[in-house]
């Protein structure tokens, strides 16, 4: 089957090799030739946008090793789920700057864990400047995390991000910018602020978006509802594209063509080679950390015609998805 080239997005940098969201991880992704990198964005108590997978940072930093922050450990309900740990909104930026990144999955990625505690946390502005200065014309796929939650505790998420993007020169479309979220409302608010970007709605394989659940309770549309023909018709009038859990694409590949017919771009997350993350059909011998038949799974995804893929190993992703038809690529 003929396969078109897909955009390759370094998911949190290059976390297959180095701790996610660290400067070194992003440097490696950009050097590997990705089309864009993906920072997740949350906020500090002094309203600084920082790059972390979640606002809970116990699993991705060395905060537990700092006795001066022991009293900050707390239990909170974020998007309906109780979480215990340390949260970015309880720290000023100057305090977070003393922490260092660490590997979130050390049992699967011991090579990355060997670089623990070597890199500080990044502010969003630092990441934007890093990409703008890169030799290649790479873009940013900015994921807004927990917008409804942060709004509920007094943050003007859209305003803070719009100001940051304008200050950094990323608001006028001069550089490739995608803004994505699991919540449509924040996408609409940022578009309303005049930020020129492609707006992509993230959908999981199960459940409902938290902004919809917060507004509509048990009557909230599910992600499955939003992927029906009627749901896609509505999305086509509200966003530029959708980004899907790869399980959706593997189990229902026709959704890609359905979305394309409505003018929606389709991205897929996350392509990883380790057995722990592969569909059972493509797992190979060895433990969870061993690489299975990742090429087989990725080929199945590529053949659906997706427009972009998120990868943890940028070198493998660029070789496979950016050059379909070559040895080791989609075929």
C-alpha positions as YAML, in Angstrom:
chain: A
units: angstrom
residues:
- id: 1
  name: UNK
  ca: [0.00, 0.00, 0.00]
- id: 2
  name: UNK
  ca: [1.24, 3.49, -0.81]
- id: 3
  name: UNK
  ca: [1.75, 5.54, 2.35]
- id: 4
  name: UNK
  ca: [2.08, 9.30, 2.59]
- id: 5
  name: UNK
  ca: [4.61, 11.02, 4.79]
- id: 6
  name: UNK
  ca: [3.40, 11.87, 8.30]
- id: 7
  name: UNK
  ca: [4.62, 14.72, 10.47]
- id: 8
  name: UNK
  ca: [6.87, 13.42, 13.22]
- id: 9
  name: UNK
  ca: [6.45, 15.04, 16.62]
- id: 10
  name: UNK
  ca: [8.95, 14.53, 19.42]
- id: 11
  name: UNK
  ca: [6.62, 13.63, 22.29]
- id: 12
  name: UNK
  ca: [7.98, 15.54, 25.29]
- id: 13
  name: UNK
  ca: [11.29, 15.68, 23.45]
- id: 14
  name: UNK
  ca: [13.03, 12.33, 23.14]
- id: 15
  name: UNK
  ca: [11.93, 10.46, 26.30]
- id: 16
  name: UNK
  ca: [12.92, 7.09, 24.90]
- id: 17
  name: UNK
  ca: [16.49, 8.20, 25.58]
- id: 18
  name: UNK
  ca: [16.49, 11.07, 28.08]
- id: 19
  name: UNK
  ca: [14.15, 12.28, 30.84]
- id: 20
  name: UNK
  ca: [11.03, 13.82, 29.32]
- id: 21
  name: UNK
  ca: [10.67, 17.58, 28.99]
- id: 22
  name: UNK
  ca: [14.34, 18.19, 29.79]
- id: 23
  name: UNK
  ca: [16.49, 20.52, 27.70]
- id: 24
  name: UNK
  ca: [18.69, 17.61, 26.65]
- id: 25
  name: UNK
  ca: [15.64, 15.61, 25.57]
- id: 26
  name: UNK
  ca: [14.39, 18.45, 23.35]
- id: 27
  name: UNK
  ca: [17.89, 19.05, 21.95]
- id: 28
  name: UNK
  ca: [18.10, 15.40, 20.93]
- id: 29
  name: UNK
  ca: [14.66, 15.45, 19.31]
- id: 30
  name: UNK
  ca: [15.49, 18.55, 17.28]
- id: 31
  name: UNK
  ca: [18.85, 17.09, 16.23]
- id: 32
  name: UNK
  ca: [17.03, 13.95, 15.07]
- id: 33
  name: UNK
  ca: [15.08, 15.97, 12.51]
- id: 34
  name: UNK
  ca: [11.56, 15.96, 13.96]
- id: 35
  name: UNK
  ca: [9.00, 18.30, 12.44]
- id: 36
  name: UNK
  ca: [7.94, 19.54, 15.87]
- id: 37
  name: UNK
  ca: [8.32, 18.93, 19.59]
- id: 38
  name: UNK
  ca: [5.51, 18.65, 22.11]
- id: 39
  name: UNK
  ca: [5.64, 20.40, 25.49]
- id: 40
  name: UNK
  ca: [2.91, 19.83, 28.08]
- id: 41
  name: UNK
  ca: [2.16, 23.06, 29.95]
- id: 42
  name: UNK
  ca: [1.07, 23.66, 33.55]
- id: 43
  name: UNK
  ca: [1.53, 26.64, 35.92]
- id: 44
  name: UNK
  ca: [3.32, 27.76, 39.08]
- id: 45
  name: UNK
  ca: [1.85, 29.73, 41.98]
- id: 46
  name: UNK
  ca: [3.29, 32.92, 40.46]
- id: 47
  name: UNK
  ca: [1.59, 32.20, 37.11]
- id: 48
  name: UNK
  ca: [4.66, 31.01, 35.19]
- id: 49
  name: UNK
  ca: [3.96, 28.46, 32.43]
- id: 50
  name: UNK
  ca: [6.26, 25.47, 32.91]
- id: 51
  name: UNK
  ca: [6.85, 22.33, 30.89]
- id: 52
  name: UNK
  ca: [5.74, 19.22, 32.80]
- id: 53
  name: UNK
  ca: [3.65, 16.20, 31.88]
- id: 54
  name: UNK
  ca: [1.31, 16.91, 34.81]
- id: 55
  name: UNK
  ca: [0.98, 19.45, 37.57]
- id: 56
  name: UNK
  ca: [1.87, 16.60, 39.96]
- id: 57
  name: UNK
  ca: [5.67, 16.38, 39.76]
- id: 58
  name: UNK
  ca: [6.61, 13.65, 42.21]
- id: 59
  name: UNK
  ca: [7.25, 11.11, 39.47]
- id: 60
  name: UNK
  ca: [9.17, 13.39, 37.08]
- id: 61
  name: UNK
  ca: [11.42, 15.44, 39.38]
- id: 62
  name: UNK
  ca: [13.59, 14.97, 42.46]
- id: 63
  name: UNK
  ca: [11.21, 17.01, 44.63]
- id: 64
  name: UNK
  ca: [10.90, 14.13, 47.14]
- id: 65
  name: UNK
  ca: [14.62, 14.49, 47.85]
- id: 66
  name: UNK
  ca: [14.22, 18.11, 48.97]
- id: 67
  name: UNK
  ca: [13.38, 18.19, 52.70]
- id: 68
  name: UNK
  ca: [12.53, 21.88, 52.46]
- id: 69
  name: UNK
  ca: [9.52, 20.92, 50.32]
- id: 70
  name: UNK
  ca: [8.30, 17.93, 52.36]
- id: 71
  name: UNK
  ca: [5.39, 19.94, 53.79]
- id: 72
  name: UNK
  ca: [4.13, 20.74, 50.28]
- id: 73
  name: UNK
  ca: [3.06, 17.13, 49.72]
- id: 74
  name: UNK
  ca: [-0.71, 17.10, 49.39]
- id: 75
  name: UNK
  ca: [-3.72, 15.21, 48.09]
- id: 76
  name: UNK
  ca: [-5.88, 16.99, 45.51]
- id: 77
  name: UNK
  ca: [-8.66, 16.11, 43.12]
- id: 78
  name: UNK
  ca: [-7.58, 16.94, 39.57]
- id: 79
  name: UNK
  ca: [-10.06, 16.29, 36.77]
- id: 80
  name: UNK
  ca: [-12.13, 14.16, 39.11]
- id: 81
  name: UNK
  ca: [-9.25, 11.93, 40.24]
- id: 82
  name: UNK
  ca: [-7.56, 12.10, 43.67]
- id: 83
  name: UNK
  ca: [-3.78, 12.51, 43.41]
- id: 84
  name: UNK
  ca: [-1.16, 12.63, 46.14]
- id: 85
  name: UNK
  ca: [2.17, 14.32, 45.58]
- id: 86
  name: UNK
  ca: [3.66, 17.71, 44.89]
- id: 87
  name: UNK
  ca: [1.92, 20.16, 42.57]
- id: 88
  name: UNK
  ca: [3.37, 22.94, 40.46]
- id: 89
  name: UNK
  ca: [0.71, 25.43, 41.57]
- id: 90
  name: UNK
  ca: [2.07, 25.17, 45.12]
- id: 91
  name: UNK
  ca: [5.54, 26.36, 44.09]
- id: 92
  name: UNK
  ca: [6.96, 29.66, 42.89]
- id: 93
  name: UNK
  ca: [9.10, 29.45, 39.78]
- id: 94
  name: UNK
  ca: [12.31, 30.18, 41.70]
- id: 95
  name: UNK
  ca: [11.55, 27.15, 43.88]
- id: 96
  name: UNK
  ca: [10.80, 24.84, 40.96]
- id: 97
  name: UNK
  ca: [14.04, 25.97, 39.34]
- id: 98
  name: UNK
  ca: [15.96, 24.19, 42.11]
- id: 99
  name: UNK
  ca: [14.50, 20.81, 41.10]
- id: 100
  name: UNK
  ca: [15.91, 18.43, 38.51]
- id: 101
  name: UNK
  ca: [14.16, 16.16, 36.01]
- id: 102
  name: UNK
  ca: [14.09, 12.41, 36.38]
- id: 103
  name: UNK
  ca: [12.87, 9.49, 34.30]
- id: 104
  name: UNK
  ca: [9.19, 8.69, 34.87]
- id: 105
  name: UNK
  ca: [9.52, 5.02, 33.84]
- id: 106
  name: UNK
  ca: [12.94, 3.88, 35.12]
- id: 107
  name: UNK
  ca: [12.00, 0.19, 35.03]
- id: 108
  name: UNK
  ca: [11.35, 0.45, 31.28]
- id: 109
  name: UNK
  ca: [13.99, 3.03, 30.39]
- id: 110
  name: UNK
  ca: [17.04, 2.59, 32.63]
- id: 111
  name: UNK
  ca: [19.23, 4.28, 30.05]
- id: 112
  name: UNK
  ca: [17.21, 7.45, 30.42]
- id: 113
  name: UNK
  ca: [17.17, 7.09, 34.20]
- id: 114
  name: UNK
  ca: [20.98, 7.20, 34.14]
- id: 115
  name: UNK
  ca: [20.61, 10.90, 33.28]
- id: 116
  name: UNK
  ca: [18.38, 11.67, 36.28]
- id: 117
  name: UNK
  ca: [18.98, 14.88, 38.20]
- id: 118
  name: UNK
  ca: [21.10, 16.39, 35.45]
- id: 119
  name: UNK
  ca: [18.57, 18.81, 33.95]
- id: 120
  name: UNK
  ca: [16.45, 21.60, 35.43]
- id: 121
  name: UNK
  ca: [12.76, 22.12, 34.70]
- id: 122
  name: UNK
  ca: [12.04, 24.33, 31.68]
- id: 123
  name: UNK
  ca: [9.74, 27.30, 31.49]
- id: 124
  name: UNK
  ca: [7.57, 27.38, 28.38]
- id: 125
  name: UNK
  ca: [9.39, 30.52, 27.23]
- id: 126
  name: UNK
  ca: [12.73, 28.67, 27.33]
- id: 127
  name: UNK
  ca: [11.33, 25.90, 25.17]
- id: 128
  name: UNK
  ca: [9.85, 28.33, 22.66]
- id: 129
  name: UNK
  ca: [13.16, 30.17, 22.39]
- id: 130
  name: UNK
  ca: [15.05, 26.89, 22.03]
- id: 131
  name: UNK
  ca: [12.91, 25.77, 19.10]
- id: 132
  name: UNK
  ca: [13.01, 29.22, 17.47]
- id: 133
  name: UNK
  ca: [16.82, 29.13, 17.57]
- id: 134
  name: UNK
  ca: [17.14, 25.58, 16.20]
- id: 135
  name: UNK
  ca: [18.83, 25.31, 12.78]
- id: 136
  name: UNK
  ca: [15.89, 23.40, 11.29]
- id: 137
  name: UNK
  ca: [12.48, 25.04, 10.92]
- id: 138
  name: UNK
  ca: [10.79, 22.89, 13.55]
- id: 139
  name: UNK
  ca: [7.47, 23.72, 15.15]
- id: 140
  name: UNK
  ca: [5.83, 23.36, 18.55]
- id: 141
  name: UNK
  ca: [2.78, 21.29, 19.42]
- id: 142
  name: UNK
  ca: [1.75, 22.86, 22.72]
- id: 143
  name: UNK
  ca: [-0.51, 20.74, 24.92]
- id: 144
  name: UNK
  ca: [-2.52, 22.66, 27.51]
- id: 145
  name: UNK
  ca: [-2.98, 20.47, 30.57]
- id: 146
  name: UNK
  ca: [-5.87, 20.66, 33.08]
- id: 147
  name: UNK
  ca: [-7.29, 23.97, 31.87]
- id: 148
  name: UNK
  ca: [-10.60, 23.54, 33.70]
- id: 149
  name: UNK
  ca: [-8.83, 22.59, 36.92]
- id: 150
  name: UNK
  ca: [-6.49, 25.59, 36.78]
- id: 151
  name: UNK
  ca: [-9.43, 27.83, 35.94]
- id: 152
  name: UNK
  ca: [-11.28, 26.54, 39.01]
- id: 153
  name: UNK
  ca: [-8.45, 27.74, 41.27]
- id: 154
  name: UNK
  ca: [-8.25, 31.20, 39.75]
- id: 155
  name: UNK
  ca: [-5.95, 30.96, 36.73]
- id: 156
  name: UNK
  ca: [-6.72, 32.74, 33.46]
- id: 157
  name: UNK
  ca: [-5.15, 29.97, 31.42]
- id: 158
  name: UNK
  ca: [-5.96, 31.41, 28.00]
- id: 159
  name: UNK
  ca: [-4.74, 34.86, 29.00]
- id: 160
  name: UNK
  ca: [-1.48, 33.58, 30.47]
- id: 161
  name: UNK
  ca: [-0.68, 31.46, 27.43]
- id: 162
  name: UNK
  ca: [-1.69, 34.14, 24.94]
- id: 163
  name: UNK
  ca: [0.59, 36.65, 26.67]
- id: 164
  name: UNK
  ca: [3.47, 34.15, 26.70]
- id: 165
  name: UNK
  ca: [3.09, 33.28, 23.04]
- id: 166
  name: UNK
  ca: [2.90, 36.95, 22.04]
- id: 167
  name: UNK
  ca: [5.94, 37.85, 24.12]
- id: 168
  name: UNK
  ca: [7.92, 35.04, 22.49]
- id: 169
  name: UNK
  ca: [6.78, 35.92, 18.97]
- id: 170
  name: UNK
  ca: [4.84, 32.69, 18.48]
- id: 171
  name: UNK
  ca: [1.39, 34.24, 18.06]
- id: 172
  name: UNK
  ca: [1.32, 35.41, 14.43]
- id: 173
  name: UNK
  ca: [1.89, 32.21, 12.49]
- id: 174
  name: UNK
  ca: [5.50, 32.92, 11.53]
- id: 175
  name: UNK
  ca: [6.51, 29.56, 13.01]
- id: 176
  name: UNK
  ca: [4.59, 26.27, 12.91]
- id: 177
  name: UNK
  ca: [2.40, 26.20, 16.02]
- id: 178
  name: UNK
  ca: [-0.23, 23.66, 17.00]
- id: 179
  name: UNK
  ca: [-2.20, 24.03, 20.21]
- id: 180
  name: UNK
  ca: [-3.86, 20.89, 21.53]
- id: 181
  name: UNK
  ca: [-5.85, 19.87, 24.56]
- id: 182
  name: UNK
  ca: [-8.24, 17.22, 25.84]
- id: 183
  name: UNK
  ca: [-10.59, 20.14, 26.52]
- id: 184
  name: UNK
  ca: [-12.18, 22.05, 23.65]
- id: 185
  name: UNK
  ca: [-13.07, 25.10, 25.68]
- id: 186
  name: UNK
  ca: [-9.45, 26.23, 26.14]
- id: 187
  name: UNK
  ca: [-8.86, 25.81, 22.40]
- id: 188
  name: UNK
  ca: [-11.81, 28.06, 21.66]
- id: 189
  name: UNK
  ca: [-10.62, 30.63, 24.19]
- id: 190
  name: UNK
  ca: [-7.11, 30.78, 22.73]
- id: 191
  name: UNK
  ca: [-8.44, 31.09, 19.20]
- id: 192
  name: UNK
  ca: [-10.64, 33.91, 20.47]
- id: 193
  name: UNK
  ca: [-7.53, 35.64, 21.82]
- id: 194
  name: UNK
  ca: [-6.18, 35.87, 18.28]
- id: 195
  name: UNK
  ca: [-3.39, 33.30, 18.56]
- id: 196
  name: UNK
  ca: [-2.70, 32.00, 15.05]
- id: 197
  name: UNK
  ca: [-2.25, 28.25, 15.27]
- id: 198
  name: UNK
  ca: [-3.81, 24.97, 14.23]
- id: 199
  name: UNK
  ca: [-6.14, 23.82, 16.99]
- id: 200
  name: UNK
  ca: [-6.22, 20.07, 17.63]
- id: 201
  name: UNK
  ca: [-8.59, 18.26, 19.97]
- id: 202
  name: UNK
  ca: [-7.21, 15.25, 21.81]
- id: 203
  name: UNK
  ca: [-9.47, 12.23, 22.30]
- id: 204
  name: UNK
  ca: [-8.91, 9.19, 24.46]
- id: 205
  name: UNK
  ca: [-10.18, 5.69, 23.74]
- id: 206
  name: UNK
  ca: [-12.55, 5.83, 26.73]
- id: 207
  name: UNK
  ca: [-14.35, 8.35, 28.91]
- id: 208
  name: UNK
  ca: [-15.29, 12.00, 28.40]
- id: 209
  name: UNK
  ca: [-13.46, 15.31, 28.30]
- id: 210
  name: UNK
  ca: [-13.23, 16.90, 31.73]
- id: 211
  name: UNK
  ca: [-14.55, 20.31, 30.66]
- id: 212
  name: UNK
  ca: [-17.67, 18.58, 29.34]
- id: 213
  name: UNK
  ca: [-18.04, 16.48, 32.49]
- id: 214
  name: UNK
  ca: [-17.61, 19.56, 34.68]
- id: 215
  name: UNK
  ca: [-20.36, 21.34, 32.74]
- id: 216
  name: UNK
  ca: [-22.78, 18.49, 31.96]
- id: 217
  name: UNK
  ca: [-22.09, 15.78, 34.53]
- id: 218
  name: UNK
  ca: [-23.36, 12.34, 33.55]
- id: 219
  name: UNK
  ca: [-24.95, 13.82, 30.42]
- id: 220
  name: UNK
  ca: [-21.56, 14.79, 28.97]
- id: 221
  name: UNK
  ca: [-20.74, 13.52, 25.52]
- id: 222
  name: UNK
  ca: [-18.20, 10.71, 25.55]
- id: 223
  name: UNK
  ca: [-15.16, 10.59, 23.31]
- id: 224
  name: UNK
  ca: [-16.90, 7.76, 21.46]
- id: 225
  name: UNK
  ca: [-19.89, 10.05, 20.86]
- id: 226
  name: UNK
  ca: [-17.59, 12.67, 19.42]
- id: 227
  name: UNK
  ca: [-16.13, 10.20, 16.93]
- id: 228
  name: UNK
  ca: [-19.48, 9.24, 15.41]
- id: 229
  name: UNK
  ca: [-20.37, 10.85, 12.05]
- id: 230
  name: UNK
  ca: [-22.54, 13.41, 13.86]
- id: 231
  name: UNK
  ca: [-19.80, 14.08, 16.39]
- id: 232
  name: UNK
  ca: [-17.17, 14.55, 13.70]
- id: 233
  name: UNK
  ca: [-19.50, 16.93, 11.87]
- id: 234
  name: UNK
  ca: [-19.60, 19.11, 14.99]
- id: 235
  name: UNK
  ca: [-15.85, 18.93, 15.55]
- id: 236
  name: UNK
  ca: [-15.19, 19.95, 11.95]
- id: 237
  name: UNK
  ca: [-16.83, 23.28, 12.70]
- id: 238
  name: UNK
  ca: [-14.87, 23.84, 15.91]
- id: 239
  name: UNK
  ca: [-11.28, 22.58, 15.51]
- id: 240
  name: UNK
  ca: [-8.70, 22.02, 12.79]
- id: 241
  name: UNK
  ca: [-8.04, 18.42, 13.64]
- id: 242
  name: UNK
  ca: [-8.15, 15.60, 16.15]
- id: 243
  name: UNK
  ca: [-5.42, 13.65, 17.90]
- id: 244
  name: UNK
  ca: [-6.30, 10.07, 18.77]
- id: 245
  name: UNK
  ca: [-5.11, 7.42, 21.17]
- id: 246
  name: UNK
  ca: [-3.49, 4.89, 18.85]
- id: 247
  name: UNK
  ca: [-5.88, 2.20, 20.12]
- id: 248
  name: UNK
  ca: [-8.70, 4.02, 18.36]
- id: 249
  name: UNK
  ca: [-6.84, 4.00, 15.04]
- id: 250
  name: UNK
  ca: [-5.74, 0.37, 15.36]
- id: 251
  name: UNK
  ca: [-9.25, -0.83, 16.25]
- id: 252
  name: UNK
  ca: [-11.22, 1.54, 13.99]
- id: 253
  name: UNK
  ca: [-8.90, 2.60, 11.15]
- id: 254
  name: UNK
  ca: [-11.78, 4.01, 9.09]
- id: 255
  name: UNK
  ca: [-12.06, 6.93, 11.55]
- id: 256
  name: UNK
  ca: [-9.08, 8.55, 9.83]
- id: 257
  name: UNK
  ca: [-10.79, 8.68, 6.45]
- id: 258
  name: UNK
  ca: [-14.05, 9.74, 8.13]
- id: 259
  name: UNK
  ca: [-12.27, 12.71, 9.69]
- id: 260
  name: UNK
  ca: [-10.39, 13.57, 6.50]
- id: 261
  name: UNK
  ca: [-13.65, 13.72, 4.57]
- id: 262
  name: UNK
  ca: [-14.72, 16.47, 6.95]
- id: 263
  name: UNK
  ca: [-11.50, 18.42, 6.51]
- id: 264
  name: UNK
  ca: [-10.02, 17.42, 9.85]
- id: 265
  name: UNK
  ca: [-6.34, 16.59, 10.29]
- id: 266
  name: UNK
  ca: [-5.64, 13.42, 12.26]
- id: 267
  name: UNK
  ca: [-2.69, 12.86, 14.61]
- id: 268
  name: UNK
  ca: [-1.97, 9.70, 16.61]
- id: 269
  name: UNK
  ca: [-0.35, 9.22, 20.02]
- id: 270
  name: UNK
  ca: [1.93, 7.65, 21.05]
- id: 271
  name: UNK
  ca: [4.15, 5.42, 18.90]
- id: 272
  name: UNK
  ca: [6.61, 3.58, 21.14]
- id: 273
  name: UNK
  ca: [8.63, 0.45, 20.37]
- id: 274
  name: UNK
  ca: [8.68, -1.24, 23.78]
- id: 275
  name: UNK
  ca: [6.50, -4.30, 24.37]
- id: 276
  name: UNK
  ca: [4.81, -2.54, 27.30]
- id: 277
  name: UNK
  ca: [3.20, -0.06, 24.91]
- id: 278
  name: UNK
  ca: [2.52, -2.18, 21.85]
- id: 279
  name: UNK
  ca: [-0.81, -3.71, 20.93]
- id: 280
  name: UNK
  ca: [-0.75, -7.39, 21.99]
- id: 281
  name: UNK
  ca: [-0.69, -8.42, 18.32]
- id: 282
  name: UNK
  ca: [2.73, -6.80, 17.93]
- id: 283
  name: UNK
  ca: [4.46, -7.68, 21.18]
- id: 284
  name: UNK
  ca: [7.59, -9.78, 20.86]
- id: 285
  name: UNK
  ca: [9.79, -11.96, 23.06]
- id: 286
  name: UNK
  ca: [11.43, -10.53, 26.14]
- id: 287
  name: UNK
  ca: [10.22, -8.33, 28.94]
- id: 288
  name: UNK
  ca: [8.18, -5.13, 28.83]
- id: 289
  name: UNK
  ca: [11.26, -3.05, 28.06]
- id: 290
  name: UNK
  ca: [12.25, -5.14, 25.03]
- id: 291
  name: UNK
  ca: [11.37, -3.86, 21.58]
- id: 292
  name: UNK
  ca: [8.62, -5.83, 19.91]
- id: 293
  name: UNK
  ca: [7.35, -5.66, 16.34]
- id: 294
  name: UNK
  ca: [7.03, -1.89, 16.49]
- id: 295
  name: UNK
  ca: [7.48, -1.62, 12.74]
- id: 296
  name: UNK
  ca: [4.44, -3.81, 12.21]
- id: 297
  name: UNK
  ca: [2.28, -1.68, 14.49]
- id: 298
  name: UNK
  ca: [3.58, 1.59, 13.08]
- id: 299
  name: UNK
  ca: [2.99, 0.35, 9.53]
- id: 300
  name: UNK
  ca: [-0.62, -0.39, 10.42]
- id: 301
  name: UNK
  ca: [-0.98, 3.16, 11.71]
- id: 302
  name: UNK
  ca: [0.79, 4.75, 8.73]
- id: 303
  name: UNK
  ca: [-1.41, 2.92, 6.25]
- id: 304
  name: UNK
  ca: [-4.49, 4.72, 7.60]
- id: 305
  name: UNK
  ca: [-3.11, 7.98, 6.19]
- id: 306
  name: UNK
  ca: [-2.64, 9.86, 9.47]
- id: 307
  name: UNK
  ca: [-1.20, 13.35, 9.20]
- id: 308
  name: UNK
  ca: [1.07, 13.25, 12.23]
- id: 309
  name: UNK
  ca: [2.44, 10.89, 14.87]
- id: 310
  name: UNK
  ca: [3.87, 11.41, 18.33]
- id: 311
  name: UNK
  ca: [7.01, 9.39, 19.03]
- id: 312
  name: UNK
  ca: [9.25, 8.84, 22.06]
- id: 313
  name: UNK
  ca: [12.24, 7.76, 19.94]
- id: 314
  name: UNK
  ca: [12.62, 10.55, 17.37]
- id: 315
  name: UNK
  ca: [15.34, 8.84, 15.32]
- id: 316
  name: UNK
  ca: [13.11, 5.80, 14.77]
- id: 317
  name: UNK
  ca: [10.09, 7.98, 14.09]
- id: 318
  name: UNK
  ca: [11.85, 10.14, 11.51]
- id: 319
  name: UNK
  ca: [13.31, 7.11, 9.73]
- id: 320
  name: UNK
  ca: [9.94, 5.35, 9.66]
- id: 321
  name: UNK
  ca: [7.24, 7.97, 9.16]
- id: 322
  name: UNK
  ca: [9.10, 10.78, 7.42]
- id: 323
  name: UNK
  ca: [10.50, 8.48, 4.73]
- id: 324
  name: UNK
  ca: [7.80, 5.91, 3.92]
- id: 325
  name: UNK
  ca: [8.91, 3.25, 1.52]
- id: 326
  name: UNK
  ca: [12.52, 3.15, 2.64]
- id: 327
  name: UNK
  ca: [13.97, 0.12, 4.35]
- id: 328
  name: UNK
  ca: [12.64, 0.08, 7.91]
- id: 329
  name: UNK
  ca: [9.84, 2.45, 7.01]
- id: 330
  name: UNK
  ca: [6.19, 2.01, 6.18]
- id: 331
  name: UNK
  ca: [5.62, -0.33, 3.28]
...
